[in-house]
């Protein structure tokens, strides 16, 4: 096989809109304090059209409360880098086994018939505990949302794509369950996030021939408005930079993985946590 030539000088220069003409679905983009929102803004700023999935009842039941989907969409729309790109949004309870395929179909229709980028950012908060605390209902709830729905989204996404579509990208989200100390206080959540990390390589191998890369990102502790006070300060002190990760920290990595620059990166579980000391 002949060796590929070196890129021409003009090909080394970065396109300010590397996702111009691409389309993306971001799940769990429900509130402006979250990672999904930060990712959606980055993708929009890079030129993509974006569909924002939200499930307001989940956030409304949490201490941080819900955001208005129209406000989230308006803020993402303000970041659009391409005047031809658009932002759409819609609800979905991904604990329903039928919801992932329905969401892919709905988002693809809104985005002109095609989804190039799938960012599976959603997760279930709460309903968890230590080994002594968990029960079957907790395990099943986290399985349904944190793992099963992600795999069904990837399946529906792959089935929906056609030969010749621009380079496909899937990014899933894991957590710190495989790092030192694990997550002993969130056994159900850690179990399902570990499943996503473990399946990354298998999915990337399965989808490689379809031109789809699959990677998983661990964002580390990120300030999404869920913690304050002494505990917040103690966590911040464990970062070399002396601060928590902010939503845009992992969003920069995730957005890059969606570009052509990352086309040779697949099957990886990548930590983006600023040297957090466990």
C-alpha positions in Angstrom: 0.0 0.0 0.0 1.5 3.4 -1.0 2.4 5.8 1.8 0.1 8.7 2.2 1.6 12.1 1.3 2.1 14.7 3.9 -0.8 17.2 4.1 -0.5 20.3 2.0 0.3 23.5 4.0 -3.3 24.8 3.6 -4.6 21.5 5.0 -2.7 22.1 8.2 -4.6 25.3 8.9 -7.6 24.9 11.2 -11.0 25.6 9.8 -12.8 28.0 12.2 -16.0 26.1 11.6 -14.9 22.5 11.5 -18.5 21.2 11.9 -20.1 23.3 9.2 -22.8 21.3 7.5 -22.8 18.6 10.2 -25.7 17.7 12.5 -25.6 16.6 16.1 -27.9 15.2 18.8 -27.0 16.0 22.3 -28.9 14.1 25.0 -29.3 15.5 28.6 -29.0 19.1 27.4 -31.6 20.2 29.9 -30.1 23.1 31.8 -27.6 25.8 31.3 -25.5 24.6 34.2 -24.8 21.2 32.7 -22.2 19.5 30.5 -24.7 18.8 27.8 -25.5 22.5 27.4 -21.8 23.3 27.2 -21.2 20.6 24.6 -24.1 21.8 22.5 -22.8 25.4 22.5 -19.4 24.2 21.4 -20.8 22.1 18.5 -23.0 25.0 17.5 -20.1 27.4 17.6 -18.1 25.0 15.4 -20.9 25.2 12.7 -23.1 22.3 13.5 -26.9 22.2 13.6 -27.9 20.7 17.0 -30.9 18.9 18.4 -31.2 19.2 22.2 -32.8 16.4 24.1 -34.3 17.2 27.6 -36.3 15.4 30.3 -37.5 18.2 32.5 -39.2 16.0 35.1 -35.8 14.5 36.0 -34.2 17.9 36.8 -37.3 19.2 38.5 -37.0 16.4 41.0 -33.4 17.2 41.8 -32.1 19.8 44.3 -30.8 22.0 41.5 -34.2 22.2 39.8 -35.2 22.4 36.2 -34.4 24.9 33.5 -36.8 26.1 30.8 -36.0 24.2 27.5 -36.7 27.3 25.4 -34.1 29.2 27.4 -31.6 26.5 26.9 -32.3 26.4 23.2 -32.1 30.2 22.9 -28.7 30.3 24.5 -27.3 27.5 22.3 -28.8 29.3 19.2 -26.8 32.4 20.2 -23.6 30.5 19.9 -24.2 29.3 16.3 -21.2 29.9 14.1 -22.8 29.2 10.8 -25.8 31.3 9.9 -27.3 28.4 8.0 -27.2 26.1 11.0 -30.2 25.6 13.3 -31.1 24.5 16.9 -34.0 22.3 17.8 -35.1 20.7 21.0 -37.5 18.1 22.3 -38.4 15.9 25.3 -37.8 12.2 25.9 -37.9 9.9 28.8 -35.1 7.5 27.9 -36.1 5.0 30.6 -38.8 3.9 28.1 -37.2 1.2 25.9 -39.0 2.7 22.8 -37.7 6.2 23.5 -34.2 6.0 22.1 -35.2 4.9 18.6 -38.0 7.5 18.6 -35.6 10.2 19.7 -33.2 9.4 16.8 -36.0 9.5 14.3 -37.4 12.7 15.6 -34.0 14.4 15.8 -33.0 13.2 12.3 -36.2 14.5 10.8 -35.7 17.9 12.4 -32.1 18.0 11.3 -32.9 17.4 7.6 -32.8 13.6 7.7 -29.4 12.9 9.0 -27.5 12.8 12.3 -23.7 12.9 12.1 -22.8 13.3 15.7 -24.4 11.5 18.7 -23.4 12.8 22.2 -25.0 10.5 24.8 -24.7 12.8 27.8 -27.8 12.0 29.8 -27.8 10.1 33.1 -30.0 9.4 36.1 -29.1 11.3 39.2 -30.1 10.1 42.7 -31.8 6.8 43.5 -28.5 5.3 44.5 -26.3 4.4 47.5 -23.7 2.1 49.0 -23.6 -1.6 48.7 -25.7 -1.9 51.8 -28.2 0.7 50.6 -28.9 -0.4 47.0 -31.8 -2.5 46.0 -33.1 -4.1 42.8 -35.2 -1.0 41.9 -32.2 1.3 42.1 -30.1 -1.1 39.9 -32.9 -1.4 37.4 -33.5 2.4 37.2 -29.8 3.1 36.5 -29.5 0.3 34.1 -32.5 1.6 32.1 -31.3 5.2 31.8 -27.5 5.1 32.1 -26.6 2.0 30.0 -29.6 0.4 28.2 -30.8 3.7 26.7 -27.3 4.6 25.5 -26.8 1.3 23.7 -30.2 1.6 22.1 -29.4 5.1 21.0 -26.2 3.9 19.4 -28.0 1.1 17.7 -30.7 3.4 16.3 -28.2 5.9 15.2 -26.1 3.4 13.3 -29.2 1.9 11.6 -30.3 5.4 10.6 -27.1 6.4 8.9 -26.6 5.8 5.1 -23.4 4.9 3.2 -21.6 8.1 2.2 -22.8 10.1 5.2 -20.1 12.4 6.6 -17.9 10.8 9.3 -20.0 9.5 12.1 -19.2 10.3 15.7 -20.4 8.8 18.9 -19.3 10.0 22.3 -20.5 8.4 25.5 -20.0 9.6 29.1 -18.4 7.6 31.9 -17.3 8.6 35.4 -14.5 8.0 37.9 -15.6 4.4 38.7 -12.4 2.8 37.3 -10.0 5.2 38.9 -8.4 4.9 42.4 -11.1 4.6 45.1 -14.0 4.1 42.7 -17.4 5.4 43.6 -18.5 3.4 46.7 -21.3 5.7 47.5 -22.9 5.4 44.1 -22.8 1.7 43.3 -25.7 1.5 40.8 -24.5 4.6 38.9 -20.9 3.3 38.9 -22.0 -0.1 37.6 -23.7 1.3 34.5 -21.0 3.9 33.8 -18.5 1.1 34.0 -20.5 -0.9 31.5 -20.3 2.0 29.0 -16.5 2.2 29.4 -16.2 -1.6 28.9 -18.3 -1.6 25.8 -16.5 1.3 24.1 -14.0 -0.9 22.3 -16.6 -3.4 21.1 -18.8 -0.7 19.7 -15.9 1.0 18.0 -14.8 -2.2 16.3 -18.4 -2.9 15.3 -18.9 0.5 13.7 -15.5 1.2 12.2 -16.4 -0.2 8.8 -19.4 2.2 8.7 -17.0 5.2 9.2 -18.2 5.8 12.8 -15.8 6.5 15.6 -16.9 5.7 19.2 -15.2 7.2 22.2 -16.1 7.7 25.9 -15.2 10.6 28.1 -14.8 10.8 31.8 -15.1 14.5 32.7 -14.1 14.1 36.3 -15.7 16.3 39.0 -17.5 19.1 37.2 -19.2 22.1 38.8 -22.8 21.8 37.5 -24.3 23.7 40.4 -25.0 20.6 42.6 -22.6 21.2 45.5 -21.5 24.2 47.7 -19.8 24.9 51.0 -16.9 23.1 52.6 -17.3 19.9 50.6 -17.1 22.0 47.4 -13.9 23.7 48.6 -12.4 20.4 49.6 -12.9 18.9 46.1 -11.5 22.1 44.5 -8.3 21.7 46.6 -7.7 18.2 45.0 -7.2 19.7 41.6 -3.7 21.1 40.8 -5.4 24.2 39.4 -7.2 24.7 42.7 -10.6 24.8 41.0 -13.3 22.4 39.9 -13.7 21.4 36.3 -16.2 23.6 34.5 -18.7 22.3 31.9 -16.7 23.7 29.1 -13.6 21.8 30.1 -14.9 18.4 28.9 -17.0 20.1 26.3 -13.8 21.2 24.4 -12.6 17.6 24.2 -16.0 16.2 23.2 -16.4 18.8 20.5 -12.9 18.0 19.2 -13.7 14.3 19.1 -16.7 15.3 16.8 -14.4 16.9 14.2 -12.4 15.4 11.3 -9.2 16.1 13.3 -10.2 13.2 15.6 -11.0 10.8 12.8 -8.1 8.5 13.8 -9.2 8.3 17.4 -11.7 5.5 18.3 -12.3 2.9 21.0 -10.8 5.1 23.7 -11.9 6.0 27.2 -10.4 9.4 27.9 -10.1 11.2 31.2 -10.6 15.0 31.1 -10.3 15.9 34.7 -7.4 18.3 35.1 -5.1 16.0 37.1 -7.7 15.5 39.9 -6.0 13.8 42.9 -7.9 10.9 44.4 
